[in-house]
Amino acid sequence: MKLFVYGLLKEGYSLNSVLSKSKKIGDYTTKCKGLVMSGFSYPFIWENKYSKYNIKGELYEVNKSDLQNANRIELGAGYNLKELDKDIFGYVYPEPIELNSSRVDVNDEEKYYEWRK
C-alpha cells in the first residue's frame, strides 16, 4: 500500500521511526485538489471542495506492521485513512481545524501547502 505522509511521519520528524520498515518512494504532491492544511504542533489536512490546493509531503510503500503502527497513532488521534489519489492513501481530519500556523508554507504559485519544522 502507498501511504502519503505530510507531517510528523515525514523523514526527519519525530514519528518517522514508525515507518522504519517501509520504503520511502520519495517526495510527493497530491494530485487531488480540495484540501486545506493548518496546525500548530502537528498538521491537520481536511477536505474543502472550494480549495484549489494540493498537499506536499512524502510517499511510502508501507508494510503491514508499519501501517498498523501508523494507524494506531493517526486513527487514534481522530484522523481517517482515505484514498487521496488513485491507490495513494493518507490521513485526513474529518472536520476543519482553523488554526493559523507559521509552520504551514502556502505556495500560491504552485498551489500547495507544506508542513515544515
N, C-alpha and C positions, 0 to 999 in steps of 0.2 A: 504494500500500500504506500502511496506517496502522500506525505504529510507536509503541509506548508506551515511554517512557524514564523512568527513576526515579532516576538518579544523575548521573554526570559529563557525560552528554549533555544534561541539562536546561539551559534558558536560565540564563545567569549562572554556569555551571560550566565547568571547564577544557576539556572536549571538545565543547562545544556548537557550535563552528565547523564540526564535521563535518557538521552538519545545515543549513549556511548556505543551501543552495539549496532547502531543503524548507519547506513551510508549516506553522507551528505552529497546530494547531487550538485548543488551549487546555489547561487543567488537566484531569486525568482520574484517576479512581479505578477500578481494575479491578472488574469485576462478579464475577469468579470468586473463590471462596474457596479456601483450601488453600495459601496462600503464606506464607512467612516471610522476613524481611529481617534481615540483620546486616551487619557490615563495619567496617572501621576507616578506611583511606584512601579506600576506594571501597566501594560497597554490593554485596551479593550478594542475590538472591532465589532461593529454591528451593521446590519443592513439598513440602508436608506435608499429607497427607489429613486430619489432625486439626485443622489451623489454621482458625479462623473469621475470619481477617483478609484484607483486601484490601491493595493497594499504591497509594499516591497518587503521581502524577507528572504527566507531560505527554504529550500526543498530537500526533503529527506526520503529515502526509501527505508521505511521503518519495518523492523521485525516485530513479531507478536509481543514479546516481553516488553520492549521499549514502548510500544503503543499502549499496552496495558498500564504501564507506569505513567505515561503522559496523560492518559485518560483519567487515571486516578486523581491527578493534580488538577487538570483543566476542567473536567466534568464536575469534580468536587467543588470547584470554585464557581460553578454556575454556567460555564460555557456549554455550548452544544457543538458536536462534531458534525460539520456539514461539508457537502461537496461544493467547492468554490468554483473550480474549473473541471473540465472533463477528467475524471479519475484522480483529482487532486483534492484532498480534504484539509480542512483547517478548523480551528476553534473560533466560534462566533458567539458573542454575547447576545442573549435573547432580547435585550432592550437597550436603548441609548444610555450612555453614561456621559453626561455633559460636563466634562472636566477639561478646562484649558490646560495644556501641558507644554512646557518648554522642551520636553523630551520627544515630542512628535514633530518631525520635519514634514512640512507640506510643500511638495514640489508642484507649483501651479502650472509650470510649463509642460511637464510630462504627466501631470495629473495622478500623483500617487502620494500616499502617506508612508512614513518610515519611522520606526522607533529607534532611538539612539541612546547610548549611555549618557 
